[in-house]
Amino acid sequence: MDHASTKGVSYRLAAVLFLCAWALLCWPWLSGAVTIPFDAKAHFQAQIQFLAQALHSGQSPFWTHNVFGGSPQIADPQSLIFSPAILLALINPSPSFRAVDAYVLAHLLVGGLALLMFFRDRGWHPAAGLLAALVFAFGASAAWRVQHVGQISSLAFFALAFWLTARMLQRSSLLYGFLAGLASGMMVLDPDQVALLGAYVLVGMVVSHWIAVGKAGFRASLGPIAAASVAGVATIAVPLLWTWLFAEATTRPAVDFVEAGRGSLHPASLLTAFIGDLFGASDPAVDFWGPYSPQWDAKELFLSQNMGQVYAGALPFLLLIAPGISRGWLWDRAIRPFTILFVMMVLFSLGRYTPFFHLAYEYLPGVKAFRRPADATFLIGALGAVLSGYLLHRLLTEEKARAPWRDLGIAALVLAGLIGGALLVAQREGHLGDAWWPSAIAGLWFALAAAIVFSLTRWRAAIGPLAACLIVTAAVGADLAFNNGPNESTALAPELYDVLRPDTKNETVAVLKRLTAQPADSPRRDRVELLGLGFEWPNAGMIHGFDHTLGYNPLRLADFSDAVGTRDSIAGPDQRVFTPLFPSYRCRLADFLGLRYIASRVPIGQVDRTLLPGDLKLVAYTKDGFIYENPRALPRVQFVGGWQLADFEGMKTAGKWPDADPQRVVLLDSEPGEGVTEGPSRAQGEVKLKRYGNTEVEIEVESAQAGFVVLNDIWHPWWRAELDGTEVEILKANVLFRAVKVPAGKHKVRFVFRPLEGAIAELRDRVSEPEEETAVAEQAPETVPVTPASVPTPPRKPVRPSPDLTASSSAH
């Protein structure tokens, strides 16, 4: 068997060993004994379940009415519609915790195999590729932040794009260019900071290749790069258009520098690179005492304790020191670009603590859209995997083996100094007693790593590729299992999230489903509010089918959020924010929303102190808390005879409604045209809610006179309406909602969510607006400024504001 065949067999064995290691290290989750907690359940489990239920019920998953009064799922990258999760949703109508966990962990398997292929393409030692795969999949943030499903997905597609881009450049291949572009596009379909930084790493690879190969290589790469660009743009163009338009309309289209700086990696967190559990992040017996805990001035930084964990194994760290630094191998031409990129990722992650992030924030496109420079720890782990793997390759293949005593001596001195520094930090913070044991354990792991380096160097002629792979798998696998294995940040009991199971027996869920159930054709579809029931509750409506006024998502439509008052989540009662237009549960906006039931962990009076006896009615009490009823909640669909103009933005600011009966007058921000009564009207009409789906709502209305069908769902520009099959305008009504003008008689009104048509129209309007303004300015006399006040308008009836009261008893 020739050398190439031998290496091919060795890499196949390395892949098998990596697969076995992945299965063993992931078994606690794959077996169902534990589950990936926090965001993976409270947010992403609900997203996948909603996606699966929509597909298997014959509905579109492009819009959800279950959270925040309604949200465009098609534009939210966290909806997972454009991810491989769509396959899981298609296969299984009710993906279990175990199935979703396996889906997430499979990303790490794919990413590790991609790095193995990267090493194989370069002819590097299979044990080195195996080391890189293990570190990539189970080191640093890949292990500690596995609950951030979107970022794990971006990391996996980064590894694929990394390998395919390298192969594209190495072979000048159009096919691999196309595949690299596809993988890169999939990486950025969930536009988080991991994807952004991954894209910059790929750009750095291309630039470094151009510098290395000269003009001939540059010309040869242009075709494959063009193919990659076409594939990438085709993959992301429409989804990113939706995401961009959605982000522009949300509460957080950009993050200022001060807020971004609060997500910086504290320099002390780098101590976890060699002492895995220095601060007690995985030890339940130790109160976490590192950066981001109160004693480290939590007002300056805002990160969870697991976000600062960057341990990737003793052997990889040892290799970076010796021979990486001690012999200068990190500056080898084959690896130099990745060393530079690795250092840049470390500097970026430190955020406010170095000038580098400030420069990146100001001059690198996209950085201002994300809030945590510490997200670069994902790329630190990935690039660190490549560097340590290459260094092991050099160690195993150098022509003349050199005694490792000098290198190991240098490493011992460096590590002794680092551990000593860590103990000084612990002493300063009063936690020396908590730090000595993890420091001693770290010393033992580094002693084992040194023994492996010595053995592989001293007896490498007698140790074949298979033996080397076995040694690496056993040592590094055991190290990462011990230091980065299941812990309170990454693995909790599935029973804690029982409320997120579609078949849950939770009493509160059962009561809310019973209370909100309506007979066929009823105009009612009552909303609920889950007030501080716990971190896992806010998106429960996406699983159980009821509509929640709030939810859990960092992206929320600003129009709704400004009016109703929302945060990312509503895990605790203290997170409920009232606004001028929603100052209490006894308010007109709550009634318009159809907010009929409020489930609260604490008595409602502790949250809304303005309520008077009788404003809300206690209808149930469960082990989770109290369930109250708002008897004034309006139906989801109404027929209203009259209309009146109103300043919605002014109302949101002042918190005052015009003096108008919502049963007789619909408030509009523009004139509806002729044929309907201006001012209050006692018109009687019968409305039936015939069908209410995710993206389609059908209503029948019958009235003796013209008026408006008002759908108390959130107005959004991508919805369209039809009256008896003919498209009509959707008017923005009562600050947030939708109305359609209908003539007298019996009619069918149909609302349909059309995101592509709506996004194109919105984009066209944005592009044409400056041109229209320019044309008006050119026609206007030079001495007369063009302002809204200078445009003639017909006289309007005065709109008399009144306090936000629904009855005289609510004046409190």
N, C-alpha and C positions, 0 to 999 in steps of 0.2 A: 504494500500500500504506500503511495507516494505521500509527500509532506502535506499537500493540499487536502488529500482525502483524509489523512489522519487528523488534521485540524478541523475538517468538517464533522467528523465523528465526535471529536472532543467537544465541539460547540453544541452538538445535539445532546450529548451527555450533560453539558452545562445547563442547557435549557430544561432538561428533565429535572436536574437538581434544583433549579430555581423554582420550577413548578411545585416540586415537593416541599420546598421551604415555604413558598407562598401558602400552600394548603395548610401546613402545620402552624404557621404564624397567624393565619387568619381563622383557624378552626374555632376559637371561642365565638366568633360571630357567625361563621358558616354553620355551626352546630345549633345556633339559636340560644345558647346559654346566656349570651349577652347581646346587646344591640348597640349600634352607633347612636349616641344620644344627641340632645340639643337641636341644632339646626337641621341635622339629618332627619329628625323626626318631626319637630314642631313646624318646620317649613317644607322640606323636600318630600317627606313621606306624604304629606297632604297634596303636594303638587302632582306626584306620580299617581296617587289614588284618584284625584280629580281627572287626570288625563285618561286613566284606564276606564273609569266609569263613563266618561263622555264617549269614548270610542265604542265601548261595548253596548251603550244604550242608543247608538246611532246618532249621537249629537256631535256638534263641533266643540273642540276644547279651546276655541280661540278667545272666548270671553267667559269670565266667571262673575256671577252675581252674588257669590257666597261671602265675599270679604270686601270691606271698604265701600260698600254700596254698589260695587261693580268695578271690574278692572280688566283691561285688555291683555289677556294671557298671551296672545300671539306676539305682543311687543315686549313682554317681560322675559328676559333671558333666563330667569330662574324658574320659569314654568316648565322647562325641560322639553318643550315641544320639538325643538330642533336638535335634540341630543339622542344618543343611543337609548335613552330611557323610553323612547317611543316604542321600541321593540318589546321591552318588558311590558309596557301597557297594552300592546296589541295581543300579546300572548296570554296575559293574565288579567281578568277583570278586577281582581282584588289582590294586588301584590302584597305579600306578607312582609313583615319586618325583615325576616331572614332573606327573602328574595331581593329586597332593595339593598340590604347590606352587601349581599353577594355582588350585585350590580356595581356598587361603589368600589368594592375591593377589587373587582375585575379590572378596573382602570389601572390599578397599580401593577397588576400582572402584565397587562398589555404594555405599559410604559417600561417596565423592566425588560421585557423581551425585546422591545425596540432598542434599548441600550445594548443588549447583547448583540443584536445585529449590527449596530454601529461599530462595536469592537471587532466583530468578525470581518466586516468589510475592510478594516484596516490591517488585518492579519495579526492583531494583538492576541496575547495569551488568553485562552478561554477562562482561566481562573480569574483574570483581571476583569473580563466582561461580566463574570458571575458576581464579583465583588461590587461592580458598578450597579448591576441590576438590584442586588439586595439593598444597597445603600439608597438607591433611588426610591424603591418601594416602601422601605421601612425605616428610613432615616429622616430626621428633622421634621418639617411640617407635614410631610406625606403621612407620617405616623401620628403626629400629635394633633393635626387639624383635619382628620379624615371626615369629621362631621360637616365640613364645608364642602358640600358635594360639588358645587359648581367649580370651585377652585381645583378640586381633585380631578375633575374632568378636563379642565384646561391644562393641568400638569401632564396628564396622560397623553393628550393630543400634542402637547409640546414635545414630548419624547418621540412620538411618531414623526412629527414634522422635523425634528432635529436629525433623526436618522435619515429620513427621505431627502432632506435638503442636502445633507452630506453626500449621500449617494448620487443625487442629481448633479452636484458639482464635480464629484469624483469621476463620474462616467459621462458627463455632458449629455444626459439622457432626457429626451422630451417626455417619455413616459413617467419617469420618476419626478420630473418637474411638475407634471400634472398632479401626481399623487401627493407631492410635497405641498402644492397649493391647496389641494383638498383638505389635507390634514391641518394645515395652517388655518384655513377657513373654519374648520370645525373647532379649532382651538379658540378662536375669537368670537364664535357665535354666542358664547356666554362671556360678554365683555367685562371681565374682572381684571384686577391688576396683575394677576398671574399671567393671563393671556397677553396683556399689554407688554409686560417685561419679557415674556417668551418671544413675542414678535421682535423686540429689539435685539434679543440674543440671536435670532435667526438672521436678522439684518447684519449683525456683527460677523456672523459666520461667512456670509456672502462677501462682505467687504474684505475680510481677512484673506479669503480665497483669491480675490482679485489682486490683492497686494502680493500674494505669494506666487501666482502663476504668470503674471505679466500680461502683455497685450494679447498674445495668442490664446491663452486660457480665458481671458476676459471675453473675447469674441465668441469662443466656444460655449460660454455659459449663457450668452444672451438668449438663445432660443429656449433652453430649458427654463430660464427665469421668466421669460414671456409666457410660457405654458403654465408655470406655477401661478403667475399673476392672474391669468385668465380664469384658471380653476378657482383660485381664492376669491376673486371678485364675484364670480358667478355664485359661489357658495354663500357669501355673506351679504350681497348687495341688498336684497329685499328685507331679510330679517334685521339687518342693521339699520335700514331706513325706518322700519317700525320702531325699533328700540330707541333710535335717536329722537324721533318725534315724541315717543312716550316719555323719555327722560326729560325732554324740554318742558313737558307739562307736569312733571312731578315736583315733589318737595325738595329734591336734591339734584339739580342738573350739574352742579359743580361744587367742589369742596374748597374752602379757602385754606390758605397756607397754615394758619394757626390750628384749624380743626384737623387738617391732615397731619400736622406735627404731633398731635396727641396720640396718633397711632404709630409712633416711632418705636423701634426696638431699642430698649435701654442697653447701653454698652455692657452693663452687668449681666444681661441675659446671655451674652457670648460665653460666659463661664459654663453654661450648660453644654457647650460643645464638647467638653471633656469630663464634666461631672454631671451625669445625666439627670439626677434628681436632686441637685444641690438645694433647691428652694422648697422641696416638699410638694412638687406639683402632682406626683403620683402616689404619695404616701398618705393614706387617710388619717394616720396617727399624727401627722404634722400639719399645723396650720401654715398655709402657703405664706412665705415671708419675703419673697423676692420682689422685683419691680412689678408695678401695677397693683400691689397690695397697699392698704391705707398708709402704712408707715413709710412708704416710698413716695409720698405726695401724689396721691391718686388724681388730684386736680390737674396735674400736668400731663399725665398719660392716661389713656383709656384703652386697655387691652385686656383680654382674658389671660389667665395664667398660662394656658397651654400655648398661646401665641408666641411666647418667648422661648420655647424649648427647641433647641437646634442640635441636639445630640444625634450623631450619625454613625457612631461606633468607634471603639478604641483603635482598631486597626486602620481605618481610613484616616483618622486624625493623626496617628503616629506616622503614617506614610507621608502626609503633607509636610510634617516636620523633617523626618528623616526617611527617605533621602530627598523629599521634595525641595526643602529649603537648604538642608545641609549640603547637598550636592548640586543644587541649582537646577534640578530636573524639571521643576515647574516652569522654567523658562525655555524648555526645549521647543524647537520650532513647531513640532507636531501638536503641541498642547498650549503654546503661548497665548493664542487668542482666548482660550477658555479660562486661563489663569487671569487674564485681564478682566474678562467678563465676570468671573467669580468675585474679584476684588470690588468691582463696580456694584455688584448686587449687595455685598456686605455694606458698602458705604451707603447705598440707597436705603437699605433696611434700617439703618441707624437714624434716618430722617433728620430731625432737628439738631442732632448731635454733631453733624458735620455739614460743611457748606455744599457738599455734593448734591444732596436732595433738593436744596433750594434752587440750584442751577437746573436740575432736572425738572423741577416743578415749573419753573419759568419758561424753559426752552424746549422741553420734550413734549410733543403733542400727546394728549390723552392723560397725562399724569394728574392734571387738575380734577379729573372726573372721579378719582378714587381717594379713599380716606385713610388708608393704612400703608405707609411705607414698609411696615413689618411683613407685609405679604410677600416681599422679596425673599423671605426665608424658604419659600417653596423652590425658588430658583437656586438659592444657596445649596440646598440639598441635592438638586439635580446636577448642577455643575460640579459640586464637591464629589459626587459619585463618579463623574467622568474623570476628574483629576486623580482621585485616589486609585481608580482602576488602572489608569495609564501608568501611574508610578509603580504599581504592583507588576504590571507588564514589563517595565524596564528592569525591575529587580530580578524578574525571572528569566529575562532573555539577554542581559548584557553579556557581551562576548567574554569578558574576563571577570569572573566573580571577585568581589572585593570584600574583605572581612568587614562585618557590619559593626564592629565594636565602637569605632569612632562615631558613626551615625547614631547608634543606640545610646552612647554616652551623652551626645548633644541632646537627643530627645529626652533622656532622663532628667538632665538639668533644666530644660525648658518646662517639662511637665511638673517637676518639683516646684519651680518658680510659680507656675500657674496655679497649682493646687494651694501653695502657700498664700498666694494673692486671694484666692477664693476664701480661705479660712480667715484672712484678715477682714474681708468684707463681712463675713458672718459674725466675727467678733464685734465689729463696729455696729452691726444691727442687733446685737444681743442674741444671736442664734448659733453660736459656736457649737452648742450641744446638739443642734439639729444637723449641722454641716459635717461633722467629723466622720460619721458613718458613711454617707454617700461618697465622701472624699476617699475614704479607705477602700471602698468597693471600686471606685474608679481606678485607684492604684493597682488593684488586682487585675482588672480588665486590661490595663495597659501593660502589665507584666506578661499576661498571656499573649497580647499582641506582639510584644517584643520577642517572645519565644518563637512565635510563628515566623516573624521576619528573619530571625536567626536561622531557624530550621530551613525555610525556603531558600535562603541564601547559601547556607553551608552545604546542604545535601540536595541541591536542586537537580543535580545530574541523576540522582537516584529516585527523585520524586517525579513521576510522570504527570501529564496534564490532569488525568482523572484523580490522582491522589491529591494534587494541589487544589482541585475544585472541591473535593470532599473536605479538606482541611478548612478552606475558606468558608464553605457552607456551614460547617459545624460551628466554627468559632464565631463568625460574624452573625449567623442566625441566632445562636445562643445569646450573644451580647445584645442584639437588638430586641430579642424577645424579653430579656430581663429588664432592660432599661427603657424600651419604648413600647412594651407590651400593653395589654388592656389595663386601663386605669379609669379613674372617675371622670376624666375628660373625654375618653374615647369609647368606653364600654360600660353600660349600665344595664340593670335588669329590665327585660322587655315589659314586665308588669307595670313599670312606672309610666308607660305610654299606652296603657290599655284604652284610654279614651280615643286614641287615633285608629283603633281597629274598627272596620265597618260593622262588625258583629259585636261590638262592645255591649256589656250589660250595665254600663254606667247609668245610674238613676237619673242624673241631671240631663244627660243626652236624651234618655227615653221621655222624660217629662217635656222637654222643649220640642221634641218631634211630635208628641201628642198635641201639645198646645197650638203649634203652628199648622197642623194639618187642616185642610179646607176641603169642602165638597167641590165637585166639578162645577166649573163656570163661575165660581166665586171670584169677585173682584179683589178679594183680600189675598195677600201673601205677606204675612207679618214678618218683620225683622226682629232679631234678638241682639242683645249685647252681652258678651261674655266678659264681665268686669272683674279682672284680676283673679281668675280661677287658677292660674299657674302658667308656666312658660309653654307647656305643650298644648294649651287650649285655643289660642286665638284663631288658628286656621282649621279648627275642627269642623266648621261648617262646610268646608270643601269636601270633607269625607262623608258627612251625615246629611248634607243636602239642605240645611237651613241657612238663611241669609243673616250674616253678622255685619253690624255697622262698622266694626273695626276689623282687625286682623293682625297678621305678622308679615311684614315685608318692608324692606328699606325704601322701596319705590312705591309711592302712592300719589294719585292724582292730586295736584296742589289745590285745585278748585275745591274738591271735596274736603281735603285736609284742613284748609283754611277756614272752611265754614263749620265743620263738625268737630275738629280737633282730634288729630291722630298722631301717634308716634309709631316707631318701627313695630312695637308690640304693645300688648296690654296684659303683661304677665302678672302685674300686681295692681291693686286698687289705686295706689299712689300714682300710677302712670296715666290715669284718666285726665285729659286736659280739656277744660271747657273754654269756649270761645265767646266773643260778643254775640254771635248769632246762635250759639248753642250754649247758653250760660247755665243750663240746668236740664234735668230730665223732664221738667215741666216747661216745655217751650214749643213754639210752633214748628221749628225745624224737626224736632223729634217726632212730632205728629206727622209731618209730611213724609218723613222717612218710613213711616209705618213701624216705628220702634215700639213694639208692644210688650216685649218681655225682656227683662234685665236679670241675668243670673250673676249674683255678686258674692264674693267670698266673705264680705263683711256686711253688716246692716247698711242699707243704701244711704242712710242719713250721715254716715261717717265719710262718705265720698261727696255727696251733694247736700251741703248744709243749708241750702235755701229751700229745700222741700218742706211743705207743710203736711200735717196729717191729712190723709185722704188723697194726696196728689198721686201716689202710686199705691197699688194694692198688693199685699203679700199673698201669693197664690200657692206657693209650695216651699218646702224646706227639705234639702237633701244633705248628704254628708259633705258635699262640695260647697254648700252655701245656701243663699236665699234667692228665690225667684219672684220677681215683682212684675205686675202688669200695669201698663200705661193704657187706661181705657179710652183715651182720646186719640190713639193712633189711627191714622187714616188708611183707607184701602190702598192697595198698590195701583189700582186704576180708578179714575173718577171721570165723570162728565160734568163740565163747568160751562155755564152759559155766557159769562161776561169776561172781559179782560181789562187790564190796566197796566200802563208802563211803569217800570221801576228801575232804579239804579242798583243793580245787584252788587257791584263792588262796594258801593257806599253802604249798602245794608250789611255786608260782611264786616266792614270796619266799624260801623256805628252800632250794629246789633239791634237795629230797629226795623220793624216791618210796617209797611203802609197799613192804614186803617181799612182793611178789606177782609171780608168773610171768605176764607179759602174754599168754601162750598159754592160760592156764587161768583167769585172773581179769580182768574188766574193771572198772576203777575208775569209780564213779559219784558224782555229787554229790547224788543223791536216791534213795530206795528205789524199785525197779522194780515192786513189788507181788509177789503170790504166783505160784508156778508155776515159779520158777527157783531154782537152788541158790545159797545165800549161801556165799561162800568158794570156794576153789579147786575146780575140777572138770576131770576129764580127758575131758570129752565130745568125741567125734569128730564132725565135721560136714564135709560137702563144700559149698563155696561156688563159684559161678561168676558172674563179672562179665559178664552177658549184653549189657549196653549201657551205655556211658559217654558221655554227652553233656554239653553245657554246663549244662543245667538239668534233666536227667533222668538218673537212674541206676537200672538194673534189675539185680537180683541174684537168683539162684536158690540156695536152701539146702536141704540134706537132712541130717537128723540123727535119731538114735534117741532123743534126749532134748531137752528144752527148753534154750534158751540165748539167746545174743545174736549178731545179725549186727552186726559193728563195721565201719563205713566210716571209714577214716582220712582223711576230708575234714573241713574246718573246720566246726564247729557254727555255725549261724547261725539266728536265730529265724524267718527267712522260708522256710526249707525245711520241707516236709511229707513224711510217709512213709505208705505204704500197705502193708498185709500182706494179700496175696490180695485186693486191691481195697478193703479196709476201712482207713480212716485210723487210724493208731496214733501213739503219742507217740514223738518222737525224744529219746532220753536223751543228755545231754552226758557223753561218755566220755573217760577218760584225758586230762583237762585241756582238750583242744581239739576232740575228734572226736565222731562220731555213733554211736549204737547203737540198735538196735531189738530188743525182746524178741520171740522167736519160739517157738512150741510145737514139740514133736517132730513129725517128719514132713517132707514136702516142701512148700516154700512159695516164693512169689515176693514179694520186698521191692522196693518202688519208692520212690525219693526224687525229689521234684519241687520245683523252686524256684517259689514263688508269692509274688512280691513285694507285690502289692496286698493280698492276703488277710493276709499276714504283717505288713505295715506297719500296716494297720488294727487288727489284733489287738494289736500292740505299742503303738500309740497308745492304744487302749482300756485296756490294762493300766496304762499310765503315768497315765492320768486317774483310773482307779478305785483305784489304790493308796492315795492319801491318804485317800479316803473310807473304805476298809476299815480303815486304821490308826486313823482317828478313831472308827469304830464300836467297834473293840476297846478303845480307850482309855476310851470311855464306859462299857463294860460292866465294866471291870476295877475292883477295889476301889481306893479312893483311896490306901490306905497301901501298896499293892503295885505297884511299878513294873513296867510291861510290857516285858520284855526277852526275848531268845531263851532266856536261862537259866531264866526262870520258866515256860516252856511245857513241860509234861511230855512226855517222849519215852521210847520203850521202850529198854531197855538195849542197847547196841551192843557188838560185839566191838572191842577196842582195835585201832587201826591203827598198826602198828609201823613207824616211818620207817626207811629205810636210805639209805646214800649212793647217789648217782646212778651206779650201776654196772650194767652188763649182764653182766659176767663178772668173775671175780676178777682177771684180767689187766688190767682197766681201772682198777685202784686206783692212780692216779698223779696 
